[in-house]
Amino acid sequence: MTASSRWPASRPPRIHSSPSLSPLACPNSNEPLSRRLPRSLHSWDKRSSTIGSRRPLGKQRTGRSNGEGNRRVTGNIPPVIRPDHVSPRSLDLLVSEFGLRSIGNLRGVEISGLTVMTREVTAGDMFVAVRGANRHGAEFARDARANGAVALLTDDDGAVIAAECGLPIVVVESPRASLGDIARWIYRTDDDAPQYFGITGTNGKTSTAYLLEGVLRQMGITTGLSTTAERHIAGENFVSRLTTPEASELHALIARMKEAAVRAVVIEVSAQALTHNRVSGIRFDVAGFTNLSHDHLDDYSDMEDYFRAKRALFHPDVARRGVVSLDTTWGHRIVEESHIPVTTISSTGDLSAYWQVEVTEDNPAFTAFTLMSADGVSISTREPVIGRHMAANAGLALVMLIEAGYDPDVIAAALERDNGIQTYLPGRTEKVSGDRGPNVYVDFGHSPDAFDHTLAAVRRFTTGRTIMVFGADGDRDASKRFDMARVAAEGCDILIITDHHPRFEDPASIRTQLLDAARSVANGPEIFEESPPENAIRLAVSLAREGDSILWAGPGHQDYRDIRGERTRYSARELARSALAEAGWSL
């Protein structure tokens, strides 16, 4: 696990080449590795509810969002993570510095936070009222005031709706587009800012983020992480709310990270986050692109529209430089249309890529690979998860670090010392079974491409039959359901179709769509329909024998189910272990 050559004094030519970055100091920690890994996950910390060059403001895109005015989701929702200490800022100064229009008396009003949700308002907050799918957030301005809000940020329509709310009103064209810059100003996240890494793509974002953060920690860097699965702050773990939080939440999170002396922040950036300005106010040092495949077409009109949302990360206002995987044709499009310097990587043998990832060993315990550059720099290491697609994610993470200025020799030395990348990927092909009995994996994948890669990884190490359990999201992209069921039926021996998050859809109707698609596969697997999911995993375990593998795809790390807007506590990992224990298998 060494770098085969020293990093050259001058950076090699690359696509859209630009001046090199000077290497950063990466001290190795003398602390034992076990102490440098994140502490055990807890639902949320008691502190998480305490208060404590400008980008052009774009237009707001309509559609599903997280603000007021949409269907309310209740139950099992962790609070926003905020800094412990905030020095309030003058509302008068905000209006003056940003050149904004205001209504009412601003004198003496000081702001210590901001939020788009009335239930998250605390004393001293500015409430941001955005138009939702059904109602305007300004309709809830009086509730926000009752909860402690001292000012309102909204658009022209909202100013009319909330005219009698009793709060001073700041008016902008698009509150959501303005949110990041204002949050950055209030929380002062630009002051002594940490290094930012942003990762987008359909699949692999979370895994790449965990792997990248893991290597940073192994090099002794104090890190922060924001992903679908968790938030990390200097080794403490918190439950996530959205893949990418609202800009107000994200800057509050970063402010909390800065209080913990975090020097590098890794952020999973969804297409919706880019569309809805959730990462505004941040400029990433390095942006990464994993892949693009069928997903989220409930939010985007077609794949081209979805692609354009992802491409937005590769703009000078958003990121300084990028690393792009060429494992899908969309990666080539990103390279061609990027407005920032990018380098490329491939795990599928695309020789046009500057970096190549070659898997050298894969087994049920780890995946070993070598990362090689066109000019002979290489790092050989391994990661603690199965799947050749995971090697692609790890390679992308390493190249992002190199692009940020970290010396490959320093990276390689840390990996050599620790016998590979040391991290835990919750709900990513996570094995929850013991040494005896069937292998049981829980995975977060919920798209046709994710199913294809994960099934291939599981089958590779299965001597018996492959059993798959899955359901589909309600009120989400229904156009992918046919291909999800088709890929599942083509890749397993026994298929059990169940429920996932039905939300406001009829779960039986969703299952029928999946069953029809699965049964269309010629010479397909034995197919069962079983609801609820806890019965489905019990059925899978009852059918399994020694040497078989069970893949439960969809829930992954999640600790809830969404049924008609109510989030109830639920863990696929715990249910799978319980089913194994009931059947007498080892854990």
C-alpha positions in Angstrom: 0.0 0.0 0.0 2.5 2.5 -1.2 2.8 5.2 -3.8 5.1 3.8 -6.5 6.7 7.2 -7.3 7.1 10.6 -5.8 4.5 13.2 -6.9 6.2 15.2 -9.6 7.3 18.8 -8.9 5.1 20.1 -11.7 1.5 18.8 -12.1 1.0 16.7 -15.3 -1.3 18.1 -18.0 -5.0 17.3 -17.6 -8.2 18.3 -19.1 -8.9 22.0 -18.8 -5.5 22.3 -17.0 -4.9 25.1 -14.5 -2.1 26.1 -12.1 -1.2 23.4 -9.6 -2.1 23.5 -5.9 0.7 23.5 -3.3 0.7 20.3 -1.2 -0.9 20.6 2.2 0.8 19.4 5.3 -0.8 16.1 6.4 0.6 15.1 9.8 0.2 11.5 10.8 -1.6 11.1 14.1 0.1 9.2 16.9 -3.3 8.4 18.4 -4.4 4.8 18.2 -6.6 4.1 15.1 -9.5 3.0 17.2 -9.6 6.5 18.8 -9.5 8.2 15.4 -12.6 6.3 14.1 -16.0 7.9 14.7 -17.6 7.3 18.0 -20.8 5.2 18.1 -23.9 6.5 16.4 -26.5 8.2 18.5 -29.8 9.5 17.3 -28.9 13.1 18.2 -27.0 15.0 20.7 -28.6 17.3 23.3 -26.5 20.2 21.9 -28.0 19.8 18.4 -31.1 21.8 19.3 -29.3 24.7 21.1 -29.0 28.1 19.4 -26.3 29.6 19.2 -17.1 37.0 -2.9 -21.0 36.9 -3.0 -22.6 34.5 -5.6 -25.3 35.9 -7.9 -28.7 35.1 -6.5 -30.5 32.8 -9.0 -34.2 32.1 -9.6 -36.0 29.6 -7.5 -37.1 26.3 -9.1 -40.5 25.0 -8.1 -41.1 21.4 -7.1 -40.8 19.2 -4.0 -38.8 20.8 -1.3 -38.4 20.8 2.4 -40.0 24.1 3.3 -43.4 25.0 4.8 -46.3 24.6 2.4 -45.7 20.9 1.6 -47.1 17.7 3.1 -46.0 17.6 6.7 -43.8 14.7 7.8 -43.9 13.9 11.5 -42.3 11.6 13.9 -38.6 10.5 14.3 -37.2 13.7 12.8 -33.9 14.7 14.3 -33.4 18.4 15.2 -31.2 20.8 13.2 -27.6 20.8 14.4 -26.6 24.4 15.3 -23.5 26.0 16.7 -23.3 26.4 20.5 -22.2 30.0 20.3 -23.4 32.6 17.8 -22.7 36.3 17.9 -25.9 37.9 16.7 -25.8 40.2 13.7 -27.7 43.3 13.0 -30.7 43.0 10.6 -30.1 46.6 9.6 -26.5 45.7 8.6 -27.7 42.6 6.7 -30.1 44.8 4.6 -27.4 47.3 4.0 -24.6 44.9 3.0 -26.8 42.9 0.7 -28.7 45.8 -0.7 -32.1 44.3 0.1 -35.5 45.9 0.4 -37.2 45.9 3.8 -40.5 46.6 5.4 -41.0 47.7 9.0 -38.7 48.8 11.8 -35.3 47.1 11.7 -33.7 49.2 14.4 -32.2 47.1 17.2 -33.2 43.7 15.7 -30.4 41.2 15.9 -30.4 37.7 14.2 -28.6 34.7 15.6 -29.9 32.0 13.1 -32.4 31.3 10.3 -34.6 28.5 9.2 -37.3 27.6 6.6 -39.3 25.5 9.1 -41.5 27.1 11.8 -41.0 24.0 14.1 -37.2 24.7 14.0 -37.5 28.4 14.9 -35.7 29.4 18.1 -35.4 32.8 19.8 -33.5 35.3 17.6 -34.1 33.5 14.3 -35.0 35.0 11.0 -37.8 32.8 9.5 -37.4 32.2 5.8 -40.8 31.9 4.0 -40.6 30.1 0.7 -43.4 29.0 -1.6 -44.1 25.3 -1.3 -46.0 22.9 -3.5 -49.3 23.6 -1.8 -49.0 26.7 0.4 -46.7 29.7 0.9 -44.5 29.6 4.0 -45.5 33.2 4.7 -48.8 31.9 5.9 -47.0 30.5 8.9 -45.2 33.8 9.8 -47.3 34.3 13.0 -46.4 30.8 14.2 -42.7 31.6 13.6 -43.0 34.8 15.6 -44.7 32.9 18.4 -41.7 30.5 18.4 -39.2 33.4 18.8 -38.6 34.6 15.2 -37.5 38.3 15.1 -37.6 38.8 11.3 -39.0 37.4 8.1 -37.2 36.8 4.8 -39.6 36.2 1.9 -40.5 37.2 -1.7 -43.0 39.8 -2.9 -46.0 37.4 -2.6 -44.9 36.4 0.9 -44.6 40.1 2.0 -48.2 40.6 1.0 -49.4 37.5 2.8 -47.4 38.3 6.0 -48.0 42.0 6.0 -49.7 41.9 9.4 -47.5 39.3 11.1 -45.8 41.9 13.3 -42.2 41.1 12.1 -39.9 43.3 10.1 -39.8 41.8 6.6 -36.8 41.5 4.2 -37.9 41.0 0.6 -35.8 39.2 -2.1 -36.7 37.8 -5.5 -36.0 34.2 -4.4 -35.6 33.5 -0.6 -34.2 30.0 -1.3 -31.6 31.3 -3.7 -30.6 33.9 -1.2 -30.6 31.6 1.7 -27.0 30.3 1.5 -25.3 33.7 1.2 -27.3 35.1 4.1 -26.7 32.0 6.2 -23.0 32.2 5.5 -23.1 35.9 6.6 -25.0 35.2 9.8 -22.9 32.1 10.8 -19.6 33.6 9.5 -18.7 30.3 7.8 -16.4 32.1 5.4 -14.1 33.1 8.3 -11.1 30.7 8.4 -13.2 28.3 6.3 -12.3 24.6 6.3 -11.5 22.7 3.1 -14.6 21.6 1.2 -15.2 18.4 -0.8 -18.4 17.9 -2.7 -19.6 14.7 -4.3 -22.5 14.2 -6.7 -23.8 11.4 -8.9 -26.7 9.0 -8.9 -25.0 6.2 -7.0 -21.9 6.0 -4.8 -22.0 9.5 -3.3 -22.3 8.4 0.3 -19.7 5.6 0.0 -17.2 8.0 -1.7 -17.8 10.6 1.0 -17.2 8.1 3.8 -14.1 6.7 2.1 -12.7 10.2 1.5 -13.4 11.2 5.1 -11.8 8.0 6.4 -8.5 8.7 4.6 -8.5 12.3 5.8 -8.9 11.0 9.4 -6.1 8.5 8.9 -3.9 11.4 7.9 -4.7 13.1 11.2 -7.1 15.7 9.8 -10.1 16.7 11.9 -13.1 16.2 9.7 -16.8 16.9 9.2 -19.2 14.9 7.0 -22.7 15.5 5.7 -24.3 12.6 3.9 -27.6 10.7 3.4 -26.7 8.4 6.3 -25.1 10.6 8.9 -23.5 13.9 9.9 -20.0 13.7 11.5 -18.4 16.5 13.6 -14.9 15.7 14.7 -15.7 12.1 15.4 -19.2 12.6 16.8 -22.0 11.1 14.7 -25.5 12.5 14.2 -28.6 11.3 12.3 -29.2 13.0 8.9 -32.4 14.7 7.8 -31.8 15.1 4.1 -29.0 14.0 1.8 -28.0 17.6 1.6 -29.6 19.9 4.2 -31.2 23.2 3.4 -28.6 26.0 3.1 -29.6 27.4 6.4 -29.0 24.0 8.1 -25.8 23.4 6.2 -24.1 26.6 7.3 -25.3 26.1 10.9 -23.7 22.6 10.7 -20.5 24.0 9.3 -20.4 26.7 12.1 -20.8 23.8 14.6 -18.0 22.0 12.8 -15.7 25.0 13.1 -16.4 25.2 16.8 -15.0 21.6 16.9 -11.8 22.7 15.0 -12.8 20.8 11.8 -10.4 21.5 9.0 -11.9 19.4 6.1 -15.7 18.9 5.3 -17.0 16.3 3.0 -20.5 16.9 1.6 -22.8 14.7 -0.4 -24.5 16.9 -3.0 -27.7 15.7 -4.4 -29.2 17.0 -7.7 -32.1 18.4 -5.7 -29.6 20.3 -3.5 -28.1 21.9 -6.6 -31.5 22.7 -8.0 -32.8 24.2 -4.8 -29.7 26.1 -3.9 -28.9 24.1 -0.7 -25.1 24.4 -1.2 -25.2 28.1 -2.0 -22.7 30.1 0.0 -20.1 27.4 -0.3 -17.3 27.0 -2.9 -15.9 23.5 -2.9 -12.2 23.1 -3.2 -12.8 19.8 -5.1 -16.0 18.5 -6.7 -16.4 14.8 -7.6 -18.8 13.1 -10.0 -19.5 9.3 -9.6 -22.0 8.4 -12.3 -25.5 9.1 -13.7 -28.3 6.6 -14.2 -32.1 6.4 -14.0 -33.4 8.1 -10.9 -35.3 11.1 -9.6 -37.4 11.6 -12.8 -40.2 12.6 -10.5 -38.2 15.8 -10.0 -36.7 16.2 -13.5 -38.5 16.0 -16.8 -35.9 13.6 -18.3 -32.3 12.4 -18.0 -31.0 15.5 -19.8 -32.7 17.7 -17.2 -31.4 15.5 -14.4 -27.9 15.7 -15.9 -28.0 19.5 -16.1 -28.8 19.6 -12.4 -25.7 17.5 -11.6 -23.5 19.5 -14.0 -24.2 22.7 -12.0 -21.6 21.5 -9.4 -18.8 22.0 -12.0 -19.1 25.8 -12.2 -16.5 28.3 -10.9 -19.1 29.8 -8.5 -19.6 26.4 -6.9 -16.2 24.6 -7.1 -12.6 25.3 -7.9 -11.7 22.0 -9.6 -13.2 18.6 -10.2 -12.6 14.8 -10.5 -14.9 13.0 -13.0 -15.5 9.3 -13.4 -15.8 8.2 -17.0 -17.6 4.9 -16.0 -20.8 6.3 -17.6 -21.2 8.3 -20.8 -22.5 11.2 -18.7 -19.0 11.6 -17.2 -17.7 12.5 -20.7 -20.4 15.1 -20.9 -19.4 16.6 -17.6 -15.8 16.9 -18.8 -16.9 18.5 -22.1 -19.2 21.0 -20.5 -17.3 21.7 -17.2 -16.4 25.3 -16.6 -13.6 24.4 -14.1 -10.4 22.4 -14.4 -11.1 18.6 -14.1 -9.2 15.4 -14.1 -10.7 12.0 -15.0 -10.8 8.5 -13.6 -12.1 5.1 -14.8 -12.6 1.7 -13.3 -13.8 0.1 -16.5 -10.7 0.5 -18.6 -11.6 3.8 -20.4 -8.1 4.6 -21.5 -9.0 8.3 -22.1 -9.1 8.7 -18.3 -6.0 10.2 -16.6 -6.4 7.9 -13.6 -7.2 4.1 -13.7 -8.6 1.9 -11.0 -7.7 -1.8 -11.2 -9.2 -4.4 -8.7 -6.4 -6.7 -7.6 -8.3 -8.8 -5.1 -11.9 -9.1 -4.0 -13.3 -11.4 -1.3 -16.1 -11.3 1.3 -14.0 -9.2 3.7 -12.4 -6.5 1.5 -11.7 -5.2 -2.0 -8.1 -4.5 -2.9 -7.2 -2.2 -5.8 -4.5 -0.1 -7.4 -4.9 3.5 -8.5 -2.6 4.5 -11.3 -2.0 7.8 -13.1 -1.0 8.3 -16.7 2.5 9.5 -15.5 3.2 6.5 -13.2 2.0 7.5 -9.8 0.2 4.6 -8.1 -1.3 3.8 -4.8 -2.2 0.2 -3.9 -4.6 -0.4 -1.0 -7.9 -2.0 0.1 -11.3 -1.0 1.5 -13.5 -2.9 4.0 -16.5 -3.5 1.7 -17.3 -5.8 -1.2 -17.9 -4.8 -4.8 -15.8 -3.7 -7.7 -18.0 -0.6 -7.9 -16.8 0.3 -4.4 -13.2 0.3 -5.7 -14.3 3.0 -8.2 -15.7 5.0 -5.3 -12.5 4.7 -3.3 -10.4 5.6 -6.3 -12.4 8.7 -6.8 -12.0 9.7 -3.2 -8.2 9.3 -3.4 -7.9 11.4 -6.6 -10.1 14.1 -5.0 -7.6 14.2 -2.1 -4.7 14.4 -4.5 -6.4 17.2 -6.5 -6.8 19.1 -3.2 -3.1 19.1 -2.8 -2.4 16.1 -0.6 0.8 14.3 -1.4 0.2 10.7 -2.7 3.1 9.5 -0.6 1.5 10.8 2.6 -1.8 9.2 1.6 -0.1 5.9 0.8 1.9 5.9 4.1 -1.3 6.3 6.1 -3.0 3.5 4.2 0.0 1.3 4.6 0.2 1.9 8.3 -3.5 1.1 8.8 -3.7 -1.8 6.4 -6.1 0.0 4.0 -8.9 2.5 4.2 -10.4 2.4 7.7 -14.1 3.4 7.7 -17.6 2.1 8.3 -20.2 2.4 5.6 -23.6 2.1 7.2 -26.1 0.3 5.0 -23.8 0.0 2.0 -23.7 -3.8 1.2 -23.5 -4.1 5.0 -23.2 -7.7 6.2 -25.4 -8.2 9.3 -25.1 -12.0 9.6 -22.5 -14.2 11.3 -20.1 -16.8 10.2 -22.7 -19.6 10.1 -25.8 -19.7 8.0 -26.8 -17.5 5.0 -24.9 -14.2 4.3 -27.4 -11.3 4.8 -26.6 -7.9 3.4 -28.6 -4.7 3.8 -28.1 -2.0 1.2 -29.4 1.5 0.5 -29.4 1.1 -3.3 -32.8 2.0 -4.8 -32.2 2.4 -8.5 -31.8 -0.1 -11.4 -28.1 0.6 -11.7 -27.5 0.2 -7.9 -29.3 -3.1 -8.0 -27.2 -4.3 -10.9 -23.9 -3.5 -9.2 -24.8 -4.7 -5.7 -26.3 -8.0 -6.9 -23.2 -8.7 -9.0 -21.1 -8.1 -5.9 -23.2 -10.4 -3.7 -23.4 -13.2 -6.3 -19.6 -13.2 -6.7 -19.2 -14.6 -3.2 -22.3 -16.8 -3.0 -21.9 -20.5 -3.4 -25.7 -21.2 -3.1 -28.7 -19.2 -4.1 -29.1 -15.4 -4.1 -32.3 -14.2 -2.5 -33.4 -10.6 -2.9 -35.9 -8.6 -0.9 -36.9 -5.1 -2.0 -39.7 -2.6 -2.3 -40.1 0.8 -4.0 -40.6 4.3 -2.7 -44.1 5.8 -2.8 -44.5 9.3 -4.1 -41.1 9.1 -5.9 -40.0 8.3 -9.4 -42.4 5.6 -10.5 -40.8 5.3 -13.9 -37.8 3.4 -12.5 -40.0 0.7 -10.9 -40.2 -1.6 -13.9 -36.4 -1.6 -14.4 -35.7 -2.1 -10.7 -37.9 -5.2 -10.7 -36.5 -6.4 -14.0 -32.9 -6.1 -12.8 -33.7 -7.8 -9.5 -35.5 -10.7 -11.3 -32.6 -11.1 -13.7 -30.0 -11.2 -10.9 -31.4 -13.5 -8.2 -32.8 -16.9 -7.7 -35.6 -16.0 -5.3 -37.3 -12.6 -5.3 -39.4 -11.3 -2.4 -41.3 -8.1 -3.2 -42.4 -6.0 -0.2 -42.9 -2.4 0.9 -40.4 0.4 1.4 -41.7 3.9 2.1 -45.2 3.9 0.8 -45.7 7.5 1.9 -49.2 8.6 0.6 -49.4 5.8 -2.1 -51.2 2.5 -1.8 -48.4 0.0 -1.0 -50.4 -2.9 -2.6 -50.5 -0.9 -5.9 -46.7 -0.4 -5.8 -46.1 -4.1 -5.1 -48.4 -5.0 -8.1 -46.3 -2.8 -10.4 -43.1 -4.5 -9.2 -44.6 -8.0 -9.5 -45.9 -7.4 -13.0 -42.4 -6.2 -14.1 -40.6 -9.1 -12.3 -42.9 -11.7 -13.9 -42.1 -10.3 -17.4 -38.6 -11.7 -17.1 -38.2 -14.9 -19.1 -36.9 -17.8 -17.0 -37.0 -15.6 -14.0 -36.7 -16.4 -10.3 -39.2 -17.8 -7.9 -41.2 -14.7 -6.8 -43.0 -14.0 -3.5 -45.1 -11.0 -2.4 -44.9 -10.4 1.4 -45.9 -7.4 3.5 -44.9 -5.8 5.8 -41.1 -5.9 5.4 -40.5 -7.6 8.7 -42.4 -10.6 7.4 -40.5 -10.4 4.1 -37.1 -10.7 5.8 -38.4 -13.6 7.9 -39.6 -15.3 4.8 -36.2 -14.8 3.1 -34.4 -16.2 6.1 -36.8 -19.2 6.3 -36.1 -20.0 2.7 -32.3 -19.7 3.0 -29.7 -22.4 3.5 -26.1 -22.5 4.4 -24.2 -20.9 1.4 -27.1 -18.8 0.3 -27.0 -15.0 0.4 -29.9 -12.5 1.1 -29.7 -9.0 -0.2 -32.3 -6.6 1.3 -32.0 -3.5 -0.9 -33.5 -0.1 -0.3 -33.6 0.7 3.5 -29.9 0.5 4.1 -28.9 2.7 7.1 -32.4 4.3 7.5 -34.0 4.1 11.0 -37.6 4.9 10.0 -40.4 4.1 7.5 -42.6 6.8 6.1 -46.3 5.8 6.0 -48.7 8.6 5.2 -46.4 11.3 6.4 -45.6 9.6 9.7 -42.1 8.4 10.3 -42.1 5.4 12.5 -38.9 3.9 14.0 -37.7 1.0 11.8 -34.3 -0.6 11.1 -33.8 -3.2 8.4 -30.5 -4.1 10.0 -32.1 -4.9 13.3 -35.0 -6.7 11.7 -32.6 -8.9 9.7 -30.6 -9.8 12.8 -33.8 -10.6 14.6 -35.0 -12.9 11.8 -31.6 -14.7 11.8 -31.8 -15.1 15.6 -35.3 -16.5 15.4 -34.1 -19.0 12.8 -31.2 -20.1 15.0 -28.4 -18.7 12.8 -25.3 -17.1 14.3 -24.9 -13.3 14.4 
